[in-house]
Amino acid sequence: MLIKKPSDVRPSEITSKANYLNRRDFIRAGTGIGGSILASSALGAVVPAKRREMLPDLSASPFSTDEQPNSYEDITTYNNYYEFGTGKDDPYENAQDFEPRPWTIAVEGHAEKIGTFDFDDFIKPFDLEERIYRMRCVEAWSMVIPWVGIPLADVVKYLAPTSKAKYVAFETLFDPSRMPGQKRRALDWPYREGLTIAEATNPLPILAVGLYGEVMPNQNGAPIRLVVPWKYGFKGIKGIVRMRFTDRQPQTSWNMAQPREYGFYATVNPNVDHPRWSQARERRIGAGIFASKQPTLMFNGYGEEVAHLYKGLDLRRNF
C-alpha cells in the first residue's frame, strides 16, 4: 500500500543512517569551503558521474513506501538498459565510461516553453525529493528503490502544455558510439516512451536524477530518467534527451517491438498475465534464493492514487 508520511519527516527517516550521515558531512564540507558548490544549481557539483557524489538539499516526500529498500549493489548491478546490453549485468559493466555531461533536453510540441535546455537549467527551478518506490519489472521481479528526483507534474506545469497536448512522449539518447547496445537491433532505436497528460500530471511520477541520495549511476539512466511506480519498469525510460507534447498517442519501443505483449498503458496488474508468463506473483531481488515469490499488487500498490485514471478503460486489453 502507499504510505503517506507527514511533510516534516526528515530525510534521515527514509534513507539509511549511513547515507544520511554521509550527506550531512557532504553539505558541511561544502559550507566549509565557502558554500560555492551548494550555491549553484542542485546538481551542478555532481561531475564526473563515475564518482559517487552526494546530492545536497533533499526533501522528504509524503509518497514514500515504508518498505526496506534494496541495497545499492542490487539496484546498480541488476537492471535492464538495452542501450548497454541485454544482460542484467551488462549496463553495469558497459556503462562505466559513459559521460552524461554535457547534456541537453529538447522540449517540443504543444507547449508554451519549448526549446533545448541545458540539463542544469532544466532541473534548476525544482526542488529535489527523495522517494522510496516499489519497482515491478514486467519480467516478474521487483525491487524497492530510494530515488531522488523532481515531480514530473511540476515539470509539465512549468513547461505549460496547451489544450492540444493529450500526451507527453520521451526519447532516449541515440549514440551507438557511447551506448554499445544500440549497435544491435534489439529494439528500434532510439528508445521511446509516453504517458497521457493525466498520468504525467499525477503526483507520483518523477524525473529521477539520483538514488540513495547520490547522483544517478550511468547504468540506471544518468543523468535523468522517468519513474512511474504503478507501471511496469519498461515504462521508465532512461537517458532522456527529448520531451514532446502531442495530440496523438506516441509510439513506444516495446509496443512497437511486440504489440501483443506490451501495451501503451502497461499498468501493473496481477490479474492479466503476460502472454508467456504469469504476473500474479513476483520475485523480490535480494530476498534470497529460498524466499517465496510474493503476491503482486494491483497498480503495484498505488491504486489509491491512480486507479481513477483508468475508469472506463479495459485494462485486460491495455496490458
C-alpha positions as CSV (number, residue, x, y, z in Angstrom):
1,M,0.0,0.0,0.0
2,L,1.0,3.6,-0.4
3,I,2.4,5.1,2.8
4,K,2.0,8.8,3.2
5,K,4.3,10.5,5.6
6,P,4.0,13.9,7.2
7,S,5.6,16.7,5.4
8,D,8.0,17.4,8.2
9,V,9.6,13.9,8.1
10,R,13.3,14.2,7.9
11,P,15.3,12.7,5.1
12,S,17.1,10.6,7.7
13,E,13.9,8.7,8.3
14,I,13.5,7.5,4.8
15,T,17.2,6.9,4.0
16,S,19.7,4.6,5.6
17,K,21.5,6.2,8.5
18,A,24.9,5.8,6.8
19,N,23.7,7.6,3.7
20,Y,22.1,10.4,5.7
21,L,25.2,11.0,7.7
22,N,27.3,11.0,4.5
23,R,25.0,13.6,3.0
24,R,25.2,15.7,6.1
25,D,29.0,15.5,6.0
26,F,29.0,16.5,2.3
27,I,26.9,19.6,3.0
28,R,29.1,20.5,5.9
29,A,32.2,20.2,3.7
30,G,30.6,22.4,1.1
31,T,29.9,25.0,3.7
32,G,33.5,24.8,4.9
33,I,34.9,25.8,1.5
34,G,32.6,28.8,1.2
35,G,29.4,27.1,0.0
36,S,30.3,27.8,-3.6
37,I,29.3,24.3,-4.6
38,L,25.9,24.4,-3.0
39,A,25.2,27.9,-4.3
40,S,25.0,26.5,-7.8
41,S,22.0,24.5,-9.1
42,A,21.2,21.4,-7.1
43,L,23.2,19.1,-9.5
44,G,25.9,21.4,-10.6
45,A,28.5,19.8,-8.4
46,V,28.0,16.2,-9.4
47,V,30.7,15.7,-12.0
48,P,32.2,13.4,-13.1
49,A,29.3,10.9,-13.0
50,K,31.7,8.0,-12.4
51,R,32.5,9.3,-9.0
52,R,29.7,8.7,-6.4
53,E,28.6,12.2,-5.3
54,M,26.0,13.1,-2.7
55,L,23.1,15.3,-3.7
56,P,22.5,18.2,-1.3
57,D,19.3,19.8,0.0
58,L,16.9,16.8,-0.4
59,S,13.4,17.0,1.0
60,A,11.4,14.1,2.2
61,S,8.4,13.0,0.2
62,P,4.9,12.1,1.5
63,F,4.7,9.4,-1.1
64,S,7.4,7.0,0.1
65,T,6.7,3.4,1.0
66,D,8.0,2.2,4.4
67,E,9.3,-1.0,2.9
68,Q,13.0,-1.8,3.2
69,P,14.9,-0.5,0.1
70,N,17.1,-2.9,-1.8
71,S,20.8,-2.4,-1.4
72,Y,22.8,0.0,-3.6
73,E,24.6,-3.0,-5.1
74,D,21.3,-4.7,-6.0
75,I,19.9,-1.6,-7.7
76,T,23.1,-0.7,-9.7
77,T,24.2,-4.2,-10.9
78,Y,20.9,-5.9,-11.8
79,N,18.7,-4.0,-14.2
80,N,17.6,-3.6,-17.8
81,Y,19.1,-0.9,-20.0
82,Y,19.3,-2.4,-23.5
83,E,21.4,0.6,-24.8
84,F,24.2,-1.0,-22.9
85,G,23.4,-4.7,-23.5
86,T,20.6,-7.2,-22.9
87,G,22.0,-9.0,-19.9
88,K,21.2,-7.9,-16.3
89,D,24.8,-7.1,-15.5
90,D,25.6,-5.6,-19.0
91,P,24.6,-2.0,-18.0
92,Y,26.9,-2.0,-15.0
93,E,29.8,-3.5,-17.0
94,N,29.3,-1.4,-20.2
95,A,28.2,2.0,-18.9
96,Q,31.2,2.8,-16.6
97,D,32.9,5.1,-19.2
98,F,29.7,6.8,-20.4
99,E,29.9,10.5,-19.9
100,P,26.5,12.0,-19.2
101,R,27.7,15.6,-19.2
102,P,27.3,17.9,-21.0
103,W,23.6,17.0,-21.6
104,T,20.6,18.8,-23.1
105,I,16.9,18.1,-23.2
106,A,14.8,19.2,-26.1
107,V,11.1,20.2,-25.4
108,E,8.9,20.2,-28.4
109,G,5.3,20.3,-29.5
110,H,2.2,21.8,-27.9
111,A,3.7,23.8,-25.0
112,E,4.5,27.4,-24.3
113,K,8.1,26.7,-23.2
114,I,9.8,24.8,-25.9
115,G,13.4,24.7,-27.0
116,T,16.6,23.0,-26.0
117,F,17.6,23.2,-22.3
118,D,20.9,22.6,-20.7
119,F,20.4,19.8,-18.1
120,D,21.2,22.1,-15.1
121,D,18.8,24.8,-16.4
122,F,16.1,22.2,-16.9
123,I,16.1,21.0,-13.3
124,K,17.1,24.2,-11.6
125,P,13.5,25.5,-11.0
126,F,12.6,22.4,-8.9
127,D,13.4,21.0,-5.5
128,L,14.9,17.6,-5.2
129,E,12.9,15.0,-3.4
130,E,13.8,11.5,-2.1
131,R,11.1,9.0,-2.9
132,I,11.2,5.3,-1.9
133,Y,9.1,3.5,-4.5
134,R,8.4,-0.1,-5.4
135,M,9.5,-1.1,-8.9
136,R,7.9,-4.0,-10.6
137,C,9.5,-5.4,-13.8
138,V,7.3,-6.9,-16.5
139,E,9.6,-10.0,-16.1
140,A,8.1,-10.6,-12.7
141,W,10.9,-9.4,-10.4
142,S,10.8,-6.4,-8.2
143,M,12.8,-4.0,-6.0
144,V,12.3,-1.1,-3.6
145,I,14.4,1.9,-4.7
146,P,15.1,5.2,-3.0
147,W,15.1,7.5,-5.9
148,V,16.0,11.2,-5.9
149,G,14.1,13.4,-8.4
150,I,11.7,16.1,-9.3
151,P,7.9,15.7,-9.7
152,L,7.0,15.3,-13.3
153,A,3.8,17.1,-12.7
154,D,5.8,20.2,-11.6
155,V,7.9,20.0,-14.8
156,V,4.8,19.7,-17.0
157,K,3.1,22.6,-15.3
158,Y,6.3,24.7,-15.7
159,L,6.5,23.9,-19.4
160,A,2.8,24.9,-19.8
161,P,1.4,22.5,-22.4
162,T,-1.5,23.9,-24.4
163,S,-5.0,22.3,-24.6
164,K,-3.9,20.4,-27.7
165,A,-1.5,18.3,-25.7
166,K,-3.0,15.0,-24.7
167,Y,0.2,13.0,-24.3
168,V,3.9,13.6,-23.5
169,A,6.4,11.5,-25.4
170,F,10.0,10.8,-24.3
171,E,13.1,9.7,-26.2
172,T,16.5,8.4,-25.0
173,L,19.8,9.5,-26.4
174,F,20.8,7.7,-29.6
175,D,24.5,7.4,-29.8
176,P,25.9,3.9,-30.6
177,S,29.5,5.2,-30.1
178,R,28.6,5.8,-26.5
179,M,25.9,3.2,-26.0
180,P,27.2,0.0,-27.5
181,G,23.9,-1.9,-27.1
182,Q,22.5,0.4,-29.8
183,K,24.8,-1.2,-32.4
184,R,22.5,-4.2,-32.2
185,R,18.9,-4.3,-33.4
186,A,17.4,-5.4,-30.1
187,L,14.9,-2.5,-30.5
188,D,14.2,0.2,-33.0
189,W,16.4,3.0,-31.6
190,P,16.1,5.5,-30.0
191,Y,14.1,4.1,-27.1
192,R,10.7,5.8,-26.9
193,E,8.0,6.0,-24.2
194,G,5.0,8.1,-23.4
195,L,2.3,8.9,-20.9
196,T,-1.1,10.6,-21.1
197,I,-1.2,14.1,-19.8
198,A,-3.4,12.9,-16.9
199,E,-0.8,10.3,-16.0
200,A,2.1,12.8,-16.3
201,T,0.4,15.3,-14.0
202,N,-0.4,12.7,-11.3
203,P,1.6,13.5,-8.2
204,L,3.5,10.1,-8.3
205,P,5.8,10.2,-11.4
206,I,9.2,11.7,-11.1
207,L,12.1,12.6,-13.3
208,A,14.8,10.9,-11.3
209,V,18.3,12.2,-11.2
210,G,19.8,10.0,-8.4
211,L,19.3,7.2,-6.0
212,Y,20.3,6.6,-2.4
213,G,20.9,10.3,-2.1
214,E,23.6,10.2,-4.7
215,V,23.9,11.2,-8.4
216,M,22.3,8.8,-10.8
217,P,24.7,6.0,-11.8
218,N,25.2,5.6,-15.5
219,Q,23.7,2.1,-15.6
220,N,20.5,3.3,-14.0
221,G,19.8,6.1,-16.5
222,A,22.2,9.0,-15.9
223,P,21.7,11.9,-15.9
224,I,17.8,11.8,-15.9
225,R,15.2,9.1,-16.3
226,L,11.5,8.6,-15.8
227,V,10.0,6.7,-12.8
228,V,6.3,5.8,-12.8
229,P,5.8,3.4,-9.9
230,W,2.4,1.9,-10.8
231,K,3.6,0.8,-14.3
232,Y,5.9,-1.9,-15.4
233,G,9.5,-1.0,-15.3
234,F,10.0,-0.7,-19.1
235,K,7.9,2.5,-19.0
236,G,10.8,4.1,-17.0
237,I,12.7,5.5,-19.9
238,K,16.4,6.3,-19.2
239,G,18.9,8.9,-20.5
240,I,16.1,11.3,-21.6
241,V,17.1,13.8,-24.3
242,R,13.6,14.8,-25.7
243,M,10.1,15.5,-24.4
244,R,7.3,16.2,-26.9
245,F,3.8,17.3,-26.1
246,T,1.5,15.8,-28.7
247,D,-2.2,15.3,-29.5
248,R,-1.7,11.7,-30.6
249,Q,-0.7,8.6,-28.6
250,P,3.0,8.3,-29.2
251,Q,4.7,5.1,-30.4
252,T,6.6,3.3,-27.6
253,S,9.5,1.0,-28.1
254,W,8.3,-2.3,-26.6
255,N,4.8,-1.8,-28.1
256,M,6.4,-1.3,-31.5
257,A,8.6,-4.4,-31.0
258,Q,5.9,-6.8,-29.6
259,P,2.4,-5.1,-29.7
260,R,0.7,-8.3,-28.5
261,E,2.8,-8.4,-25.3
262,Y,3.5,-4.8,-24.4
263,G,0.7,-2.2,-24.4
264,F,0.9,1.6,-24.1
265,Y,-0.6,1.8,-20.6
266,A,1.4,-1.1,-19.0
267,T,-0.2,-0.8,-15.6
268,V,0.9,-3.4,-13.1
269,N,-2.0,-5.9,-13.0
270,P,-1.7,-9.3,-11.3
271,N,-4.9,-10.4,-13.0
272,V,-3.6,-10.1,-16.5
273,D,-0.8,-12.4,-17.4
274,H,1.9,-11.7,-19.9
275,P,1.3,-13.9,-22.9
276,R,4.3,-16.0,-21.8
277,W,4.2,-15.9,-18.0
278,S,2.0,-15.2,-15.0
279,Q,2.0,-11.7,-13.4
280,A,0.3,-12.9,-10.2
281,R,3.5,-13.1,-8.2
282,E,6.9,-11.5,-8.2
283,R,10.5,-12.3,-7.1
284,R,11.9,-9.6,-4.8
285,I,15.6,-9.2,-5.7
286,G,17.8,-9.6,-2.7
287,A,15.3,-11.7,-0.8
288,G,17.5,-14.8,-1.1
289,I,17.3,-17.9,-3.2
290,F,14.9,-19.7,-0.8
291,A,12.5,-16.8,-0.4
292,S,9.0,-17.4,-1.8
293,K,7.6,-15.2,-4.5
294,Q,5.2,-12.5,-3.1
295,P,1.8,-11.5,-4.5
296,T,1.8,-8.7,-7.0
297,L,-0.4,-5.8,-6.0
298,M,-2.8,-4.1,-8.4
299,F,-1.2,-0.9,-9.7
300,N,1.9,-2.1,-7.8
301,G,0.1,-1.0,-4.6
302,Y,-0.6,2.6,-5.8
303,G,-4.2,2.2,-6.7
304,E,-5.4,4.8,-4.2
305,E,-3.6,7.4,-6.2
306,V,-4.0,6.3,-9.7
307,A,-7.0,3.9,-10.2
308,H,-9.2,6.9,-11.2
309,L,-7.0,7.5,-14.2
310,Y,-8.3,4.3,-15.9
311,K,-12.1,4.4,-15.3
312,G,-13.8,3.0,-18.3
313,L,-10.6,1.6,-19.8
314,D,-10.4,-2.1,-20.2
315,L,-7.0,-2.9,-18.7
316,R,-7.3,-6.5,-19.9
317,R,-6.8,-5.1,-23.4
318,N,-4.2,-2.5,-22.5
319,F,-1.6,-4.6,-20.8
